[in-house]
Amino acid sequence: MSGIEWEGQRVFLAVLRSGSLSGAARLLDIAQSTARRRLENLESALGLSLFTRTSTGLTPTDSARQLIRHVESMDIAAQAFNRMASSETDDSHGAVRITSSDLLGVEVLPRLLRDFHHDHPGLDLQLSINDQMQDLARQESDIAVRLVRPSEAGMVVRRPGVLRVGIYASAECLKRYGEPRSLDALRKAPLIGPDRRSADLRRLVETGLCEADQRFAIATDNHLAQLAAIRAGLGFGLCPVTVASRYPLTQVLPGTFGFEVDVWLAMHSDLRRIKRIARAFEALGDALQKELTG
């Protein structure tokens, strides 16, 4: 095992991600023959067959699947090492990795990053869009935008503001179902809400929108899908004010129902000395503050 080299493991991970040796070679910017040789050397060192060839490409064996989590952890550590090591070099180049929930990551962050991107064209901005809490302590991402205050130790945290959330509907929805005049009437209308995410349902119950046994005409845990359903006229649903204002949507019961969610920006304290990351943290925090208080 002592002879196993990281370059072979990089090829292994690249094949997992691309599904083929040619795809792995493109990802790593090496010749396909080099990728094949490194993978074969890795299989020889491990004494394992890592892939089987199928009509759709290379499929990982059961042995390979058991190694995926470990090689992904090594890749995360290698990326973090490279980012830290580059802190003493030209800070106008390099990567800044930002993680965010799907709705904010798609509907809000790209336009807030526009000026920073134009002012720093040498930086590679990587957006990790998902609802999973990526581990800042392990530096899986440099900067996180979260709707829950980060609890990890050693974090630099900023609260740029709050998301104001209300119930919205499209003109087509209002024409078909009418505008509810009370929360009771709204509960009887076609509502768009969570499917299996208990935390989201609990928030709706706590804010007084519905009871725990509420029936949703359209149920999905994906907030982008909920927004799409609202825009398509399928029913009434939750939407942040800052997002809804960019679409032809009407707020329902604005004086009766609504709530606020804190927005948090976080990065590991070790990253403060990496100028490009610290600069991105401040720029994004300022842009979010302007967006949320505007």
Order of alpha helices (4+ residues) and beta strands (2+ residues): alpha-alpha-alpha-beta-beta-alpha-beta-alpha-alpha-alpha-beta-beta-beta-alpha-alpha-beta-alpha-beta-alpha-beta-alpha-beta-beta-alpha
